[in-house]
Amino acid sequence: MGCPLTTSRRAVPRHLALLMVPLFLSWVPGCAGPDSDPGSSDASRDQAQVIAEEVMEAMGGQESWDATRYIRFSFFGFRTHYWDKSTGRYRVSWTDRESGESHVILMNLNTGEGRAFTDGTEVTDAEARNRFLERARGAWINDTYWLLMPYKLQDPGVDLAYAGEEVVDGIAYDKLHLSFNNVGNTPGDEYWAYINRETRLMDKWVYLLQLREGQDERSRGEWKWNDWRQYGDILLSAERERMDGQKRSHEDVAVFGHVDDLVFTSPAPVSPAMMRERTDAGGPGDSVGLDASEVPNTSGEPLDTRPADTQPADRSD
């Protein structure tokens, strides 16, 4: 995650009042993308790269992002992630709301190797274990994209172009168009990032998903990214708001300087003592409760209405 950028300014102060926008899937069949088509010229791409660098700078800078090692968050309260950016070690846990079974997956995202546990008992069947590992990797791809997408504007395989200016409620935005060059499970997906001209933070994204099996129209989503805060040396946005005003937040967002190895090697519950040099910003604001079927899903798979068991989406690693 992240891309090599050259930055010099520090992060925007955490108290900035931003026009942030929602995070709940607005499935609108047949909707076209934003009015401005992405440019294809070299000038458009160069302009997009400059803006992407300014976004990274506003969030703390490439150096701060590279130095951020441990990230924890709960994907809207459904799946809890611990990720060691430096080594690829990863832990994800959730409880199946239908069966009541608890699952813990411990793996290395770089190697694909790992272990799976259900109700504390290790899954020893190789085929079943591999299914859990594949599912965990998909959850990481999907869930971290919903938390960290602005850090991935210049990832390998991302085709980034400037898509023009748009003024919304008196706020001027530069729009960046993201398409994907044969990366991810659904490379036909497209995103438009709305970059606030004053703060250089992403206030909103709009996306069109590639056609899924059984669909006649592409699905469209429009979500605000609210409540940018300082976590360690970087800024993160935890709150998502859909266009009808309903809100939902990633929970337990934190950046750590040290996480005990047991977090990534043992399925036992994680205790606060296992995390040291904690530098998080505290919990996000209250959110309006939503039905389980409204959990965001950008996957090529049908939406699973059991939040703790939703199928992961795709996106480039």
N, C-alpha and C positions, 0 to 999 in steps of 0.2 A: 504494500500500500504506500501511496505517496510517490512523488517524483522529484528528480533533481532540479531544484530551483535556486536561483541566486536572489537572496533577499537581504534587506538591511534594516527596515523599520521594525519597531516592536509591535505587539498586538494592539488592537483597538481596545481602549479601556472597557472593562467589563460592564460599566454602568450605562453604556450607550443604549438609548431607547431605539429599538429597531422595529421596522415594520416586518414582522415575521408572519409566516403563513403556514397553513396546515399540513397535517400529515395523514389525512384519511382518504383512502381510495375513493375517488369519485368515478365510478364506472359509468361512462357516458358513451354508449355505442355510436359509432359513426362520426365522432367528433374529429375534426382536423387538428393539426398541431397549431402552435402560435402562428400569428399572421406572417411574421417575417421568416422567410425561408433562409436556411443556413447558407452562408456564402461559400463558394468553392474556390475562390481565388487565393493565391499565396498571401495577399495582403490581409484577407479575412482571417486566415489561419494564424498569421503573425500577430494580428491584433488580439485574437483569442488567447494566444500564448502569453502575451503581455498581461492581459486581464487575469488569467489563471495564476500568474506569478504574484499579482497584487492581492488576489484572494488568499493565497498561501501566506503572504506577508501579514495580512490583516488578522489571520488566525494564529499568528505567533511566529511564523517563519519556518523555512525548511529545516534549519538547524534544530529548532525546538521540536519539530515533528519527528525528526530522525532520532533525537535524544529521548523521546517519549517511549518507554519500553512496555510497561504493563497497563492494560486498559481493561476495566470491568464495566459491564452494564447488563441490565435485564431488558430484553426486547419487549417493551410494553408490558412488562411483568410476566411474560410467558416463558422465555428462555433466558437463563443467566449465563453470561460469557465471561471467561477470563482468558486474555490473549497476551502472550509474550511476543511482541513484535520482533524482538531481536533474534529469537531462536525458532519461532514457529510453534512453540508449545501452546497447547490450547485445551481448555476445559469448557464444556457446555452441559447444562443440566436442565431438566424440565420434568414436570409431572403430567402424565396423560390424564386429562380430565374425564375421560370416559372409563378407563380401566382403573385409574388411581395409581398405576405403576409409576415409580420414579426412575428416571434414567440419568446416568452420568456417562459422558464420553470423554476420554482422555486420549489425546492424539497429538501428533506433530503434523502441522499443515504442510510443511516442506517435504516430508517423506511419505505422508499418507498412512503411516503406521500408527496403531493405537489400540486401545482396549475399550470395551463397552460393559456397563454394569446396569442391571435392572434390579431394583429393590435391594441393592447392595451385593448382589450375586453376579459374578463375572459371566458374560456371555462367551462361551467357549466354542460354540459352533462357528466355523470359519465363515460360512455364507451369511449367517445372521449377523455376525460381528461386522463383516464388510458392509452390510446394508446400513448398520448404525453409523459406521465411519463415513460412508458416503452422505448419509443424511446430515451428520454433524457438519461436514464440510460445506454442504449446501446451505445450512443454517447460518454458518459463519459468513459466507458470501453475501447472502441476502441481508442479514441483520446488521452487519457492519456497514453495508452500503447505505442503509437507512440512518446510520449514525455518522458516517465518515465520508460521504460522497464528495464534498468539496475538496477533500485532501487527495482525491483520485482523478482530478480533472486531466492530468497529464500522464496517467498510467499508460504503459505499453498497450497498444491495441485500441486506444481511444482516439477517434478522429474528432478533433475539436475545431469548431469554426465560430466566428462571430455572426450572430443572427439579428443584429440591429438593436435599436433602442426602443424601449416602451415605457410610458409613464402610467403609473397606476396610483390612484388616490394622491396625486401630486408628487409621488416619488419617482425619480428617474432610475431606470434599470438598464444595464447592458446585458443582453441575452447571449448566452453561450449554448451552442448546440452540440450535443454529444451523440455520436454514433459509434459503432464498434466493428472493427476489422477482424471478423472471425474469432472473436474471443467471447467467452461465456456460453451458456446453454442456449440463449436466445439473442443472437447478435443482431437481429432485426429491431430490437428495442431502440427507442430514441428518447433523449432527455433534453430539456431546455432549462438551464440554470439562470435564475434571475438575480443578477449581481447588483446590489445597491451601489449607486455611483458615489455616494458619500462615505459609506462605511467599508465598502468593498467586501462585504459578507453576503452570502447567499440567503436571500429572504424567502425564496420559493423555488420549487421545481415543478415542471410540467412534463409528463411523459406520455408517449404512445408505445404500447407494447406490440410486438409482432403478433401476427395471428396465431392463436392457439388452436389445437384440434377441436373441431366442432364450432368454431367461431366464424361468423361472416364479416364482422367488423373488428377493427383494432380497439383495444380498451385504452381509455385515456384517464390519467390521474393528475390532480393538481393539489399540491400540499404546501402549506407554509412551514418554514423552519423558524421556530420561535425560541426565545430565551437563550441566546448565546451567552455563555459564561466561561470564566477562566477555570481550567482544570490543569493543575501543574503549570506548564509553560505554554499551553495551547488553549484555544477556544473550541468549545463544542456546543452544539444545540441539542437539547434533550426533548423539547416539546414539539409536537406535530399537531397541526390544526387543519381540518378540512374546510371546504368552502362554506359549509353551513354553520361554522363556528364551533363545532364539537372538537374537543382536544383530547390528546392522549400523550403520555410521556414515557420515554425510556426511563427506567428506574435504576437506582444504585449506580449511577454513572460516577466513575472515579478513575484517576490516574495515579499509579503507585510507582515509587522508586525501587521497591523491593517486594517480591512475593515469594513466600516459602515454596520450596520445591514440592512439598506435599500437595499443594493445590493442583499440580499437574501430574502427580504420580499416584495419589490415593483418592478413592471415591468417597472417603469420609467427608462429612460436612466441613465447609471452610469456616474458620473462626477469624475474628478481627485480629487476633494475635499473629496470624500468618501473613498479614500485610503491614509493612512498615514504611516509614517515610511517606505516609499518606498525604496527598496534596490534592484533595478534591474540593469541589465548590458547594457541597451539600446537595440536598434533594431539590428537584425541580418543583415548580408550582403545582397546585392541585389541577386535576384534570376531570373532565366530564366522562362518566362511564359510558362505554359503548358496547353494543352487542358483539358477541364473539365472532359473528359472521363478518364484522366490519374490520377485522384485523387486516392490515395491509399485506398484500401478497403480489409480488411481481413475477411470480413463477410461471413456467409453462405448464405446471400441473394445476388441476382443479383446486379451488380454494377449499381447504379443510376448515370447517367451522369450529373445530376444537382448537382454541388458541394455543394450548401447549403442544399441539401436535400438528401445527400447520406445516404444509410442505414448503421447503425452502425455495427461494427464487434464485435467479441466476444473475451473475454479473462478473465482469472480468476480475481476476485475482489481483 
